Amino acid sequence: MFKSKTLEAYILRRLSIFAGLFILLLYLLLAQFDWSTWHLSLTTGLAAFGLILAILHFRKRLMATFDRALLHIEAVRMEDYNQYAKCDFPAGNVGAFHRELTALSEYLSTKKLRYDQHAFLIYQLIDQLDTPILVFNERNKLTYANGAFTLLYDQPWQMYRLASAKMLGLSKSDQGWQLEGENQQWQISHSEFIDAGEAHQLLVFTNITSALRASQLTAWQQIIRVMGHEIRNSLTPVSSLAESLAGRTTSERDQKALALISERCHHLQDFISRYSSLSQKMNLDIRQISVVELTERLSGLYADSGLEFDSKLQWLAADQAFLEQVLINLIKNSIEAGSDSIRLSFKAINDKNQIRLIDNGHGFANLDNLFVPLFTTKQNGQGIGLTFCRNIIEQHQGSIKLENNSDRGVKVTIELPQTQSAH
């Protein structure tokens, strides 16, 4: 038997069969009377017409409740939970169906409200983090980022709203997301989430430089610790023996030789002690430093060095003693590099305070090893100055960058937070 694929067709088919049988019976019944063919046909036709209208009304009334339910379901699918279907049959199975649909709509509305609250809190949390976090929609267009976005692109993320991932130098492969170009200090973690019914990509950028540096410092500290232990164990008896022999000998030449041995032993011991403190945590006293007073002190120390200042800041948040020592080290390096013009500038860049030193010395011969402990190109250098500077600046939650100028000399850029909490 033929089966109807839709409820509408099933109702129409069954009612049509019923209507056909009813008209046939009516015709046979009226044929028992002595009516003319005209009257018989007219009466049967009017009855059939009325029956068709009744069938169509019945079908429309029955299907209206399903049409309203479909509109309600469509509204739910579009996450519009304020529309409800009016039911013509509040009792029975149809009424139960609409009540369940209304209950489902209210349940989903509550869930969406909670989800929106959680999403709002998540976005607030993202804003508080100091690591770059970017959100892309399902078309890989940037829809949101936090303030740390400036660490990647030096501009607020709003300047790149709806920019494509490719435009931002991001690419995705089987290994995950990667930032193209030379800026390889960032490791990208990736996850997906649904917001407003749309899939989004959440990219969290982690600066691996500090982790690598910490690992390097740990390795150097272990090496220095072993070296220091062995050297001290050897130098202590040598120094004691030299001092003892110097007190017994009457030869001036031997006394001088033994004194030199003792002096060099003490020098090596001091050398090891200084390097063992390279990565120690400093007790910083963070205060507001007057830039004017800072430049006056530096100018007094290096009056004849060609040192010039360009200050657009009044105050710096830093430990005065340590920051001064960092700047003294950098100025001293410039002078030893043959500079006769050293320019030191202070200004605000976005939410950072920037200190920049530019000189016209001979520059760095090897930029890759500048911060490697024990590495130096100076004849009498110890390779501790720049490592000390970076350690101090990073403990201020800042950064230091060194590069050669295109023509001559170097450029050192220090960035410090505008406000800091005391450590």
Secondary structure, 3 states (H helix, E strand, C coil): CCCCCCHHHHHHHHHHHHHHHHHHHHHHHHCCCCCCHHHHHHHHHHHHHHHHHHHHHHHHHHHHHHHHHHHHHHHHHCCCCCCCCCCCCCCHHHHHHHHHHHHHHHHHHHHHHHHHHHHHHHHHHHHHCCCCEEEECCCCEEEEECHHHHHHHCCCHHHHCCCECCCCCEEEECCEEEECCCCCCEEEEEEEEEECCEEEEEEEEEECHHHHHHHHHHHHHHHHHHHHHHHHHHHHHHHHHHHHHHHHCCCHHHHHHHHHHHHHHHHHHHHHHHHCCCCCCCCCCCEEEEHHHHHHHHHHHCCCCCEEEEECCCEEEECHHHHHHHHHHHHHHHHHCCCCCEEEEEEEECCEEEEEEEECCCCCCCHHHCCCCCCCCCCCCCCCHHHHHHHHHHHCCCEEEEEECCCCCEEEEEEEECCCCCC
